């Protein structure tokens, strides 16, 4: 079963993968040029790559669920629940800027 607007989700996944690849290339070129990565650079690179792969996974998830012959409302409910759960989990992993000991 093909979902409506699935072309948009496929395009979003392609853009996210391209963004992750570009981030990795920039990191490698920067290290090749002799510049050491600061701890902030490492955190930003990891954040970009993690978010990029998360967007890729979540944009392909509805099509994966549709392959199991679920109806559209079930596909979107399950996809939305997983997206919300992952977003909530990501927010818990971020440092609290109000705490002086965050790193």
C-alpha positions as CSV (number, residue, x, y, z in Angstrom):
1,X,0.0,0.0,0.0
2,X,1.4,3.3,-1.0
3,X,0.8,6.1,1.4
4,X,-0.3,9.6,0.2
5,X,2.6,12.1,0.2
6,X,5.2,9.3,0.5
7,X,7.3,11.1,-2.1
8,X,7.7,14.0,0.4
9,X,8.9,11.6,3.1
10,X,11.4,9.9,0.7
11,X,12.7,13.3,-0.3
12,X,13.1,14.2,3.3
13,X,15.1,11.1,4.0
14,X,17.4,11.8,1.0
15,X,18.0,15.3,2.2
16,X,18.8,14.1,5.7
17,X,21.2,11.5,4.5
18,X,22.9,14.1,2.3
19,X,23.2,16.4,5.2
20,X,24.8,13.8,7.4
21,X,27.2,12.9,4.6
22,X,28.2,16.5,4.1
23,X,28.8,17.0,7.8
24,X,31.1,14.0,7.8
25,X,33.0,15.2,4.8
26,X,33.5,18.7,6.4
27,X,34.7,17.0,9.6
28,X,37.2,14.8,7.7
29,X,38.5,17.7,5.6
30,X,39.0,19.9,8.7
31,X,41.0,17.2,10.4
32,X,43.0,16.6,7.2
33,X,43.9,20.2,7.1
34,X,45.5,19.9,10.5
35,X,42.9,21.6,12.7
36,X,42.1,19.7,15.8
37,X,38.5,19.3,16.8
38,X,37.5,21.1,19.9
39,X,35.0,19.4,22.3
40,X,32.3,21.7,21.0
41,X,33.0,20.7,17.4
42,X,32.7,17.1,18.4
43,X,29.4,17.7,20.2
44,X,28.0,19.7,17.2
45,X,29.1,17.0,14.7
46,X,27.6,14.2,16.8
47,X,24.3,16.2,17.2
48,X,24.1,16.9,13.4
49,X,24.7,13.3,12.5
50,X,22.4,11.9,15.2
51,X,19.6,14.2,14.2
52,X,20.1,13.5,10.5
53,X,19.8,9.8,11.0
54,X,16.8,10.2,13.3
55,X,15.0,12.2,10.6
56,X,15.9,9.6,8.0
57,X,14.6,6.8,10.2
58,X,11.4,8.6,11.1
59,X,10.6,9.7,7.6
60,X,11.0,6.1,6.3
61,X,9.0,4.5,9.2
62,X,5.5,5.1,7.8
63,X,6.4,3.3,4.6
64,X,7.9,0.4,6.5
65,X,4.7,0.1,8.6
66,X,2.5,0.3,5.5
67,X,4.4,-2.7,4.1
68,X,2.8,-4.8,6.9
69,X,-0.7,-4.1,5.5
70,X,-1.8,-1.8,8.3
71,X,-4.5,0.7,7.5
72,X,-3.5,4.3,7.2
73,X,-4.8,5.5,10.5
74,X,-2.8,2.8,12.3
75,X,0.4,3.6,10.3
76,X,0.2,7.3,11.2
77,X,-0.7,6.6,14.9
78,X,2.2,4.3,15.4
79,X,4.6,6.5,13.5
80,X,3.5,9.6,15.5
81,X,3.8,7.7,18.8
82,X,7.4,6.6,17.9
83,X,8.3,10.0,16.7
84,X,7.0,11.6,19.9
85,X,8.8,9.0,22.1
86,X,12.1,9.5,20.3
87,X,11.8,13.3,20.5
88,X,11.1,13.1,24.2
89,X,14.0,10.8,24.7
90,X,16.3,13.2,22.8
91,X,15.2,16.1,25.0
92,X,16.1,14.2,28.1
93,X,19.6,13.6,26.9
94,X,20.4,17.3,26.4
95,X,22.3,19.2,29.1
96,X,20.4,21.6,31.3
97,X,21.9,25.1,30.7
98,X,20.6,26.2,34.1
99,X,22.9,23.8,35.9
100,X,26.5,25.1,36.2
101,X,28.0,21.6,36.1
102,X,26.6,20.6,32.6
103,X,29.1,19.5,30.0
